[in-house]
Amino acid sequence: MSRSGLHFPTESTTSTARDVLADALRKADPVGARAVEQETNWRRHYLAHYVRAVEAGIGDAAAARRIAHDGLRSAQDQMRFDEGPLTEAIDSAPLAQMLKSHTVEGEGEVETELSVPYRGERLRGAALEAQLDEWVARGIVTVSCAEAVRTVMANPEWLRLEGDTVVVLGAGAEMGPLRALQRWGAETVAIDLPREDLQERLVEQAREGAGRTHLPARIVTKASADTGADLLVDLPAIAEWLDHVPGRLVLGNYAYADGATHVLVSMAADALAEHLLAHRPDTGLSFLATPTDVYVVAAEEIALAEQAYRKRSVTSAARTPLRVVSGGRLLQRHYAPGVDIGTCDALVPQQGPNYALAKRLQRWRATDAIASGARVSLNVAPATRTRSVVKNKALAAAYAGAHRFGVEVFDPATSNVLMAALLVHDLRADVPPSDEPWQDEHRGAAHGGLWTAAYHPRSALGLAAVLGIGALRG
């Protein structure tokens, strides 16, 4: 039976994920590649291999870039579109759909000052400055994150992103920058599924904004809406349409889906990125990195984590009994004493291996594009109470109890404006790439306190969930 659209090469998403990660490590870390290939219980033990895929590049920029490049190439080579390879889909697959532009002019007033909604208030000026200081002091955001937001505050003319057209894949996503960019008067492209309720909301949102928004209009459709496009089915048509959208493009991947579909969506976005970088070399890329992944952190975050650990060792009489009863699995010290850089492993098993692969693919694309000289905005976003997270009862409970361990979970309204401001900074501040890819990922991170927590995140996750259950019931 023939299969249409973007799909895995086999019915086993696990085998594809293992092949991709093994290929990513094969040249940079052959021992790590063999460990991936020999893993007999992927769903239980995949976390360790994703940690290794970061650690293999620490202190070796060439290895880190090799891992990213080879991982992307393996994924692109394996994925299929219709009956052919994904790598040939955009240029060779017949167009089952044609798209034209439906443009909506915003009728609202342009916001010319950065303001961030936070706990029922709209922070701007001195109040926003004070909040940034407080977040830095508590280890909720990096110093560079706060400095980036301050730079945007000092240059409000940047908010409009004059000359750029920001393409938002997953335009309806809670964490996406679309609404903020529209309020700031930016030119945007909104791409999401051709579902009537979603498209009506996007059109209304565009009218309420102050910028110009382009939506793909379907010429041939059996969908419930005349606008919108499905990345997994309409990929060649989306690429052909974007080739003719005016302006200097910034392709932003903010799309999310459950399970294995998230990997497919990430791969579709990646194929678009590769196509646009080849055909429109001035294209920029934008991503939000999940906080629940593996990152290399610097001395300032480690110092805050050590300070928190020492404080808790004095005040928490229950810590030692809990560690003993759990066989050392609970409340483990976050970083080894005396290290200058460390690894924060905040992978969450409940999110699953497909989520880990989907988000790692985006980080790899960012690393590969930076190495080729492209404009890239990649920022670690804070843990946020999005619908996709809180529908998982275990994660919802853990988020509700996270503050007990120094982690702040943000509301979507705060996160998406904060991250949109960081996008503006990255596109306008002209900051040169760092010496190593992990430093690019570190810069501007709003990790929410996961990097500076006293304990290894997974060693406190269960307790946070137990403590959060009462809060949810209350």
C-alpha positions in Angstrom: 0.0 0.0 0.0 1.4 3.4 -1.0 1.8 6.1 1.7 1.3 9.7 1.1 2.9 12.7 2.8 5.8 12.6 5.2 6.3 9.4 7.1 8.9 7.2 8.8 10.7 4.6 6.7 9.3 1.7 8.8 6.5 1.2 11.3 9.1 1.3 14.1 9.9 4.9 15.1 12.3 3.5 17.7 14.6 1.9 15.0 14.7 5.2 13.1 15.6 7.2 16.2 18.3 4.8 17.1 19.8 4.9 13.6 19.7 8.7 13.6 21.5 9.0 17.0 24.0 6.3 16.1 24.8 8.1 12.8 25.2 11.4 14.6 27.8 9.9 17.0 29.5 7.6 14.5 32.5 9.8 13.6 32.7 12.0 16.7 32.2 9.2 19.2 32.4 5.7 17.8 32.0 4.1 21.2 28.9 6.1 21.8 27.5 5.1 18.4 28.0 1.4 19.2 26.3 1.8 22.6 23.3 3.2 20.8 23.2 0.4 18.3 23.5 -2.2 21.1 20.8 -0.7 23.3 18.1 -3.4 23.9 15.6 -1.2 25.8 15.4 2.1 24.0 12.3 3.5 25.6 13.8 2.9 29.1 17.4 3.9 28.4 17.4 6.5 25.6 18.1 9.3 28.1 21.7 8.3 28.6 22.4 8.3 24.9 21.0 11.8 24.4 23.2 13.0 27.3 26.3 11.4 25.6 25.4 13.2 22.3 25.9 16.5 24.1 28.9 15.5 26.3 30.8 14.2 23.2 31.0 17.8 21.9 32.1 19.6 25.1 35.5 21.2 24.5 35.5 20.1 20.9 33.6 22.4 18.6 34.3 20.4 15.5 32.9 17.2 17.2 29.8 19.1 18.3 29.2 20.4 14.8 29.9 17.0 13.3 27.3 15.4 15.5 24.7 18.0 14.5 25.5 17.7 10.8 25.6 13.9 10.7 22.4 13.6 12.7 20.5 15.9 10.4 21.8 14.1 7.3 20.8 10.7 8.7 17.3 11.9 9.5 16.8 13.5 6.1 18.1 10.4 4.3 15.8 8.1 6.2 12.5 10.0 6.2 10.2 9.4 3.3 7.7 11.7 1.5 5.1 9.8 -0.5 7.1 7.0 -2.0 10.4 8.9 -2.3 13.1 10.3 0.0 12.4 13.5 1.9 15.5 15.0 0.5 13.9 15.1 -3.0 10.4 15.9 -1.9 10.4 19.7 -2.3 12.1 19.8 -5.7 10.7 16.6 -7.2 7.4 15.6 -5.7 4.3 16.6 -7.8 2.3 19.5 -6.3 -1.0 18.1 -5.0 -1.9 21.6 -3.8 -1.2 25.1 -5.0 -1.1 28.0 -2.5 -1.6 31.7 -2.9 -1.4 34.5 -0.3 -4.4 35.7 1.8 -3.1 38.9 3.4 -4.7 40.5 6.5 -3.9 44.0 7.5 -3.8 44.6 11.2 -6.2 47.3 12.5 -4.7 47.8 15.9 -2.3 50.4 17.2 1.4 49.6 17.0 3.1 48.9 20.4 6.3 50.9 20.5 7.5 49.8 23.9 8.4 46.4 25.2 6.1 45.2 27.9 5.9 41.7 29.4 2.7 40.4 31.1 3.6 38.8 34.5 1.3 37.7 37.3 -1.6 39.9 36.4 0.5 43.0 35.6 2.1 44.4 32.5 5.8 45.1 33.2 7.6 47.8 31.4 10.4 50.3 32.1 11.7 50.2 35.6 9.3 47.5 36.7 10.6 45.1 33.9 14.2 46.0 34.8 13.5 45.1 38.4 11.9 41.8 37.4 14.9 40.9 35.2 17.2 41.6 38.2 15.1 39.4 40.4 15.1 36.5 37.9 18.9 36.7 37.5 19.4 36.8 41.3 17.2 33.7 41.7 18.9 31.9 38.8 15.7 31.8 36.7 17.4 33.3 33.6 21.0 33.8 32.5 22.7 37.1 32.8 22.9 37.2 29.0 19.1 36.7 28.7 18.4 39.7 30.9 21.0 41.8 29.0 19.3 40.9 25.7 15.9 42.0 26.9 17.4 45.2 28.2 19.0 45.8 24.8 15.6 45.4 23.1 14.1 47.8 25.7 16.7 50.4 24.8 16.0 49.9 21.1 12.2 49.8 20.8 12.4 50.5 17.0 13.7 46.9 16.6 10.4 45.5 17.7 8.9 46.0 14.2 11.7 44.0 12.6 11.6 46.2 9.5 12.7 44.4 6.4 12.2 40.9 7.9 9.2 38.6 7.3 8.9 36.1 10.1 7.4 32.8 9.0 5.7 31.1 12.0 5.2 27.4 11.6 2.7 26.3 14.2 1.1 29.8 14.2 -1.5 28.8 16.7 1.1 27.5 19.3 0.9 29.0 22.8 4.6 29.4 22.9 5.0 31.0 19.5 5.8 34.7 18.9 3.1 35.5 16.4 0.8 37.6 18.6 3.6 39.7 20.0 5.1 40.3 16.6 1.7 41.3 15.2 1.2 43.8 18.1 4.7 45.3 17.4 3.8 45.8 13.7 6.0 43.1 12.2 5.4 41.4 8.8 4.5 37.8 9.5 3.5 34.6 7.7 1.1 32.3 9.7 1.2 28.7 8.8 -0.9 26.1 10.6 -3.4 23.3 9.9 -6.3 24.0 7.5 -8.9 23.7 10.3 -11.7 26.2 10.3 -11.7 27.1 14.0 -8.0 27.6 14.0 -7.9 29.6 10.8 -10.7 31.9 11.9 -8.8 32.6 15.2 -5.6 33.3 13.3 -7.4 35.8 10.9 -9.1 37.5 13.9 -5.8 37.7 15.7 -4.1 39.2 12.7 -6.8 41.9 12.4 -6.4 42.8 16.1 -2.7 43.2 15.6 -0.8 46.1 13.9 1.2 44.4 11.3 0.6 42.6 8.0 0.0 38.8 8.2 0.1 36.4 5.2 -1.7 33.1 5.4 -1.5 30.4 2.7 -4.7 30.2 0.8 -5.6 26.8 -0.7 -6.6 26.7 -4.3 -7.7 23.1 -4.3 -9.1 22.0 -1.0 -11.1 19.3 0.8 -10.2 20.8 4.1 -12.6 22.6 6.5 -10.9 25.9 5.8 -9.7 27.7 2.7 -6.6 28.9 4.4 -3.9 26.9 6.2 -1.6 24.1 5.1 -0.4 20.8 6.6 3.4 20.5 6.8 3.2 16.8 6.5 1.1 16.7 3.3 1.6 20.1 1.7 5.3 20.5 2.2 6.2 21.0 -1.6 3.4 23.5 -2.0 4.5 25.4 1.2 8.1 25.6 -0.1 7.0 26.8 -3.6 4.8 29.5 -2.0 7.5 30.7 0.4 9.9 31.0 -2.5 7.8 33.9 -3.7 6.9 35.6 -0.4 8.5 39.0 -0.4 11.0 40.3 2.1 13.9 38.7 3.9 12.5 35.5 5.5 13.0 34.2 9.0 11.7 30.7 9.3 10.5 29.9 12.8 9.6 26.4 13.9 7.1 26.6 16.7 5.0 23.6 15.7 4.1 20.9 18.2 2.4 17.5 17.9 2.0 14.5 20.1 4.2 11.4 19.8 5.9 10.4 16.6 4.1 13.2 14.7 6.3 15.7 16.5 9.3 14.2 14.8 7.7 14.3 11.4 6.7 18.0 11.9 10.3 18.8 13.0 11.6 17.0 9.9 9.2 18.9 7.6 10.4 22.2 9.1 14.0 21.1 8.7 13.5 20.3 5.0 12.0 23.7 4.5 14.9 25.3 6.3 17.4 23.5 4.1 15.5 24.4 1.0 15.2 28.1 1.9 18.9 28.4 3.0 19.8 27.0 -0.5 17.4 29.1 -2.5 17.3 32.3 -0.4 20.6 32.4 1.5 19.7 35.4 3.5 17.0 33.4 5.3 17.2 33.4 9.1 16.1 30.5 11.4 14.3 30.6 14.7 13.7 27.9 17.4 12.7 27.6 21.0 14.8 25.0 22.8 12.9 23.0 25.4 14.2 23.4 29.0 13.7 19.6 29.5 16.8 18.6 27.5 20.5 18.3 28.1 22.7 21.5 28.2 26.2 22.5 29.1 26.1 25.2 31.8 28.7 27.6 33.0 30.3 28.5 36.3 27.8 31.1 37.3 24.9 28.7 37.1 26.9 26.0 38.9 27.7 28.4 41.7 24.0 29.2 42.2 23.2 25.5 42.3 26.0 24.8 44.9 24.7 27.7 47.0 21.2 26.3 46.9 22.5 22.8 47.7 24.4 24.0 50.8 21.4 26.0 52.0 19.1 23.0 51.6 21.6 20.7 53.3 21.2 22.8 56.4 17.4 23.3 56.3 16.2 20.0 55.0 16.4 17.3 57.7 14.4 14.9 55.5 16.9 14.8 52.6 19.2 12.1 54.0 16.5 9.6 54.9 14.9 10.1 51.5 18.1 9.4 49.7 18.7 6.3 51.8 15.2 4.9 51.2 15.4 5.6 47.5 18.8 4.0 47.1 20.4 7.4 46.3 18.0 8.1 43.4 16.2 11.1 45.1 17.7 14.5 45.7 21.1 13.9 44.1 23.5 16.8 44.0 23.2 18.6 40.7 26.8 19.1 39.8 30.1 17.7 41.0 31.9 20.0 43.4 34.6 22.3 41.9 33.7 22.0 38.2 33.8 25.1 35.9 31.3 23.8 33.4 28.7 21.1 34.0 25.9 19.2 32.3 22.3 19.8 33.2 20.4 16.7 32.3 16.7 17.8 32.5 15.3 15.2 30.2 11.9 14.0 31.4 11.0 10.4 30.7 7.2 11.2 30.6 7.8 13.2 27.5 9.2 10.2 25.7 11.9 9.5 23.1 10.0 11.1 20.2 9.9 14.4 21.9 13.6 14.2 22.7 14.4 13.5 19.1 12.2 16.2 17.7 13.7 18.9 19.9 17.3 17.6 19.4 16.8 17.8 15.6 16.0 21.5 16.0 19.1 22.2 18.0 21.2 20.3 15.5 19.8 22.5 12.7 20.6 25.6 14.6 24.2 24.5 15.2 24.6 23.5 11.5 23.2 26.7 10.2 25.3 28.9 12.5 28.4 27.0 11.3 27.4 27.9 7.7 27.0 31.6 8.6 23.2 31.8 8.7 21.3 34.1 11.1 19.9 31.9 13.8 17.9 32.6 17.0 17.8 29.6 19.4 16.8 30.3 22.9 16.1 28.0 25.8 12.5 28.7 27.0 11.3 28.3 30.5 9.0 25.5 31.6 5.5 26.8 30.8 2.0 25.8 31.6 0.9 25.1 28.1 -2.1 22.9 27.3 0.2 20.3 25.8 2.0 20.0 29.1 -0.7 20.2 31.7 -2.9 17.6 30.0 -0.2 15.1 31.2 -1.3 14.7 34.9 2.2 13.7 36.1 3.9 16.7 34.4 1.1 19.0 35.6 1.7 17.9 39.2 5.4 18.2 38.9 5.0 21.8 37.5 2.7 22.6 40.4 5.4 21.5 42.9 8.4 22.8 41.0 8.7 26.0 43.0 9.6 24.0 46.1 12.9 23.2 44.3 13.7 26.7 43.0 12.1 26.2 39.5 9.7 28.8 38.3 7.0 27.7 35.8 5.8 30.5 33.6 2.4 31.3 32.2 2.2 31.1 28.4 1.5 34.9 28.1 4.8 35.7 29.8 6.9 33.1 28.0 5.8 33.9 24.5 6.4 37.7 24.8 9.8 37.1 26.6 10.9 34.7 23.9 9.7 37.0 21.1 11.8 39.8 22.6 14.8 37.5 22.5 14.1 36.7 18.9 14.1 40.4 18.1 17.4 40.8 19.9 19.0 37.9 18.0 17.9 39.3 14.6 19.1 42.8 15.3 21.9 42.8 17.8 24.5 41.2 15.4 26.2 39.1 18.1 28.9 36.9 16.6 28.8 33.1 17.0 30.5 31.6 20.1 33.6 29.4 20.0 31.6 26.3 20.8 27.9 25.4 20.0 27.0 24.9 23.7 27.9 28.5 24.3 25.5 29.6 21.6 22.8 27.6 23.4 23.7 29.0 26.8 23.5 32.6 25.6 20.0 34.1 26.2 18.7 31.1 28.1 15.5 31.5 30.2 15.8 28.1 31.8 13.4 28.8 34.6 15.8 27.6 37.3 16.4 24.1 36.1 20.1 24.9 35.5 20.6 26.4 39.0 18.5 23.9 41.0 20.2 22.3 44.0 19.3 18.8 42.8 19.5 16.8 39.6 16.1 17.6 38.0 15.0 14.0 37.6 16.0 13.2 41.2 13.5 15.8 42.4 10.8 15.4 39.8 8.8 12.7 41.7 8.8 14.7 44.9 7.8 17.8 43.1 4.8 15.9 41.6 3.8 14.5 45.0 4.0 18.0 46.5 2.1 19.5 43.5 -0.8 17.1 43.6 -2.2 18.9 46.7 -1.8 22.2 45.0 -3.7 21.0 41.9 -6.5 19.7 44.1 -6.7 22.9 46.0 
